[in-house]
């Protein structure tokens, strides 16, 4: 059984129970699963598919959970990264990872635009919060808009045996 199927079963068993409490808002397991399915469909619509490597650079939050499982549902390979990393660190990791998509907080992308704009070329960018910089990315989306999208859930099934995450322990100088 893969992680997506396991989480789907847990959501079915505990539907009305609290899954997330964040900033005074409670999200049930069923609400969480429904959001994950809609976000997976939105990700699919914008081109996130099987085996795409995705740099997920979000703080510990409900959005991280939504994105992580929605990406797994689409059979993407998730690379969770620390949002406090420097543009130098991000450059070294992304040069190695070569992600198809970067999901990040806007403040980190604003720093990257100033210091290493070429890092974002040919990437799908999904930002939490609006960027104050003019982005030259081919495709740019706001995470809040994708989360609110009323996209019909796709019947995408996670693969039983595939890479789901790439975890970097790198801590460079810079």
C-alpha positions in Angstrom: 0.0 0.0 0.0 1.4 3.4 -0.9 1.2 6.6 1.3 -1.7 8.1 -0.7 -3.9 5.0 -0.3 -3.0 4.8 3.4 -4.0 8.4 4.0 -7.2 7.9 2.0 -8.1 4.9 4.2 -7.3 7.0 7.3 -9.5 9.8 6.1 -12.3 7.4 5.4 -12.1 5.8 8.9 -11.8 9.1 10.8 -13.7 11.5 8.5 -15.2 13.9 11.0 -12.4 13.8 13.4 -9.9 16.7 13.6 -6.8 16.3 11.4 -5.4 19.8 11.6 -5.7 22.6 14.1 -4.0 25.7 12.7 -4.6 29.3 13.8 -7.8 28.3 15.6 -9.3 26.6 12.5 -10.0 22.9 12.7 -9.9 20.8 9.5 -11.4 17.3 9.6 -9.8 14.3 7.9 -12.5 14.3 5.3 -12.0 18.0 4.5 -8.3 17.5 4.4 -8.7 14.6 1.9 -11.1 16.5 -0.2 -8.7 19.5 -0.4 -5.8 17.1 -1.3 -7.8 15.6 -4.1 -8.8 19.0 -5.5 -5.3 20.3 -5.3 -3.9 17.1 -7.0 -6.4 17.8 -9.9 -5.3 21.4 -10.0 -1.6 20.3 -10.1 -2.4 17.8 -12.8 -4.2 20.5 -14.9 -1.1 22.8 -14.7 1.3 20.0 -15.8 2.6 18.2 -12.6 2.7 14.6 -13.6 4.4 11.2 -13.0 8.0 11.4 -11.8 8.2 15.2 -12.0 10.7 16.4 -9.3 9.1 19.1 -7.1 11.0 21.3 -4.7 8.6 21.9 -1.8 9.8 24.9 0.2 7.1 25.7 2.7 7.1 26.2 6.4 5.3 23.7 8.7 1.7 24.4 7.8 -1.5 22.9 6.5 -0.4 24.0 3.0 2.7 21.8 3.3 0.4 18.8 4.1 -2.0 19.6 1.2 0.9 20.0 -1.3 2.8 17.0 -0.1 0.0 14.5 -0.5 -1.4 16.1 -3.6 2.0 15.8 -5.3 2.2 12.1 -4.2 -1.3 11.5 -5.5 0.0 12.7 -8.9 3.1 10.4 -8.6 5.4 13.4 -8.4 8.7 13.1 -6.5 8.7 15.6 -3.6 11.8 17.2 -2.3 11.0 19.1 1.0 13.4 21.9 1.6 13.8 24.4 4.5 12.3 27.8 3.6 15.1 29.5 5.6 17.7 28.4 3.2 19.7 31.0 1.4 19.6 31.6 -2.4 23.1 30.1 -2.5 22.0 26.9 -0.8 18.9 26.7 -3.0 21.0 27.1 -6.1 23.3 24.2 -5.2 20.4 21.9 -4.3 18.3 22.8 -7.4 21.2 22.4 -9.7 21.5 18.8 -8.4 17.7 18.1 -8.2 16.7 19.9 -11.4 13.1 20.3 -10.3 10.3 20.6 -12.8 8.3 22.6 -10.2 9.2 24.9 -7.3 6.6 25.5 -4.6 7.8 28.1 -2.2 7.1 31.1 0.0 7.2 34.3 -1.9 10.0 35.9 0.2 12.5 33.2 -0.8 11.7 33.5 -4.4 12.0 37.3 -4.2 15.6 36.8 -2.8 16.3 34.3 -5.6 15.1 36.7 -8.3 17.6 39.3 -7.0 20.6 37.0 -6.6 20.1 34.1 -9.1 17.3 34.8 -11.5 18.4 32.0 -13.9 17.6 29.5 -11.2 13.9 29.9 -12.0 14.1 29.6 -15.7 12.0 26.8 -17.3 10.3 26.0 -14.0 6.7 26.0 -13.0 6.5 28.3 -9.9 3.8 28.0 -7.3 4.1 30.6 -4.6 2.5 31.0 -1.2 1.8 34.7 -1.2 2.2 37.2 -4.0 5.7 38.0 -5.2 6.8 41.6 -5.2 9.2 40.9 -8.0 8.4 40.5 -11.6 8.9 36.9 -12.4 10.2 35.7 -15.7 9.0 32.2 -15.2 7.1 30.4 -18.0 4.4 29.4 -15.6 3.5 31.1 -12.3 0.6 30.2 -10.0 -0.5 31.2 -6.5 -1.0 28.4 -4.1 -4.0 30.0 -2.5 -5.7 30.2 -5.9 -5.0 26.5 -6.6 -6.3 25.5 -3.2 -9.5 27.4 -3.8 -10.0 26.0 -7.3 -13.0 23.9 -7.6 -11.4 21.4 -9.9 -13.0 18.0 -10.1 -10.8 15.3 -8.5 -8.9 13.1 -10.9 -8.8 9.3 -10.5 -5.0 9.2 -10.3 -3.6 6.3 -8.4 -0.2 6.4 -6.8 2.2 3.8 -7.9 3.0 0.9 -5.5 6.8 1.1 -5.9 8.2 4.4 -6.9 10.4 7.2 -5.4 8.2 9.5 -3.4 10.8 11.9 -1.8 14.3 13.1 -2.2 15.6 14.4 1.1 18.7 16.7 1.2 20.8 17.0 4.3 23.1 19.5 2.7 24.0 22.6 4.6 26.5 24.6 2.6 28.4 27.8 3.2 26.8 31.0 2.2 
